[in-house]
Amino acid sequence: MLTHSRGAPLPAGVLRWLVDVSTWEPKQAEWELLLETLPSECRKRVMTFKFKPDQKRALVSRLLQRRASAEVMGIPQSAVKIERTKGGKPYLASRPRTAHGAATNVLNWNFNVSHEGHFVALAAEPVLLCGIDIAAPELVRSGSQRNLEERFELMSNQFTPHEWRTIRACGPDEAQMEAMFRKHWSLKEAYTKGRGDGIAFG
């Protein structure tokens, strides 16, 4: 059971799950067993990723979505059908008319997932639109570190002048500027993902 920092239980349908996959190295039998629990289309999507770390994160993401849907709606995982909005936000398409085994105040229940670097995360809300994003440090994400100014130049149109001032105000420490940059980027991603628009949203 999830609780607030004060120890009170979270409302029905509120989930905050974070999985560290950095040390998980599944044996082939375990991998195949977990993959087989997914519908055929989900299995294909997981395996379209070229590199194993990406496949691992994609698999865990889909397992979390299915488990969360089953748990909140009180339905078997085999009955869970997840589709995506035009903007790519996953949603439970097999929502029961009444949430058996779940509170009745989850009628607008929605969730969002993100995976990058070492982590896979899922957040869910029964009423509010929910978006989440993980922005791992570039060194963790790609194994190399490009020049910060080059990266800022590539992303120059993604932030307002005020946001750029806020990011650069953390300087001259590049690590702090990069952390503030990731924070702003992640907030923007989470917002557009919560709406279901995708990052192309203006």
N, C-alpha and C positions, 0 to 999 in steps of 0.2 A: 504494500500500500504506500502510495506517495503521500508525503506530508509537506506542509509549509515549514519554513525554518523554525517556526514557533511550535511545531509538533502537531498542529491541527491537520486532519485529513484534507486532501485536495478535493474539490468538487468532482462529481461523477463526470467522466469523459475527459478530464484534464490529465494529460500525460506529458512527461519530460524524460525521455530515454536517451542515454548516451552510451555507446559501445566502443571500446578501444579494441580495434582489430589488428593493432601493430604487431602483436606477438602471436596471433592466432595463425597457425600453420596446419590446416586440416589435412589429414591423410586422404588418399584418393577415395576410400570407401565412405568416409564421413562426408566429403564434398559431394559425392554422387547421391548419397542419402538425402542431404539437405536440398540439393538441387531438384530431386524428384518430388519434393513436397510442393513445388511450385507448378502452376499451370504451364503448359508447353510454351506459350508466347513469352512468359516471364523468363523461362529457362533460356530461350533464344536471346533475349535482351541481355541477360547476364553474360552470356558467352560471346556477345558481339564485342565486348571489351578485349583489347589485344593483350593487355598485361594482367598477370594474376592478381596483383594488389587491387586493381580496378575491379576485377571480377569479384574479389572477396567483398569489397565495399558494396557493390551492386547487389550481391546475394544477401548480405546482412540487411541492407535497406529494405529489400522486398520481404524478407522474413519478418522484420519489425512491423511493416505495414499490415501484413496479414494477421499477425498476433494481436496488434492493437485493435484492429477492426473486430476480430472475434471476441476479444475480451470485453470491449466496451459495449458491443451490440448483443452479446450473449448468444452468438451463433457459432457453429463449428467452423474451423479454419477451412474445411473443404467447401463451405458455402460462400466463402469470401471471394468476391469478384471486384477487382480494382481496375478502374479505367483512369484516363487522364483528360483534363480540360484541354481546350485548344492551346492554351499557354503552357501546358505540360504539368499542371498540378494534379497529383494523384487524388482520387476520391473513391469512396466505397460505392460501387454501382449496385451491389446486391443488398442494399439497406432494407431490412425487414420493415413491414408496415408498422409493426409495433416492436419495440426493442425488448424482446424476451430476455429476462435475466439482467436487464440494464435499466437504469433510471429513465423515466420518461422525459427528462429535461436534456436529452442528448439529440434532439431532433435535427439540430443544425450542426451536429458533430462533424468536424473536418480535421484533417491532419496534414502535415508536411514533413518532408525528409530532406536531409542533406548528408553528403559524405565527401570527405576530402582528407588527405593526409592520414592521420592515425584513427580518425573517428567516423562513426556513423551516428546520426542523431535523428530522433523523431520527436515532434511536438504535436499535441492535439488539444483542441478546445471544443466544448459543447455549444457555445454561442458565438464567440468572436471568430472572425477569419484568422487563420493561423498560418504563419510562414516562418521558416527557419533556414539559416544558412551557416555553413562552416567555411571559413576562409583561412586555410592553413598557411603558415609561413612558406615562402617560395622554396626555401631549402628543403623543407619536409615534402612539399608538393612535387617538386621536379628534380630534386637532388642537386640543384645548382643555384647559384645566386647571381642574377643579372644586376647590372648597374641600376640603382634606385631611380635616378633621373630619367633613364631610358624608359623604365616602366611607367613612371609618372607621365611622360610624354605620350605614350601609347594610350593612356587612360584620360588624357586631358579633357575630353568632352564628357566624361562620365560624372563629373562633380561640378557643383556650382562654385563661383569664386569664393563664397563664404566657407564652403567645405574645404577648398584647397588651402585657404588661410589657416583653418583649424588644423589641418594635417601638417602644414609646414611650420606651424607654431611649436611643434614638438621638437624641431631641430635645434641645434645641428646634429643631434643624435639620430643617426639613420635608422637604428633599430626601433626607436620610439616613433619616428615618422612612419615607418613601414607598418607598425602595429596600429597606428591611428588610421592609416590608409585602409588596412584590412577591416578595421571596425566599421568604417563608413561604407565600404563596399559590401560587407556582409549585411548591414542594415538595409541597404538598397535592395539587395537580392532577396532578403527575407520579406520585405514589403511587397515587391512585385510577385514573389512566389505565393504569398498569402492571398493576394488578389486573384492569382491564377493567370496573370498576364504574361509572365516570363520577363526577362531582362530587357527585351525590346520595347517594353512600355516606356513612353516618353517621360 
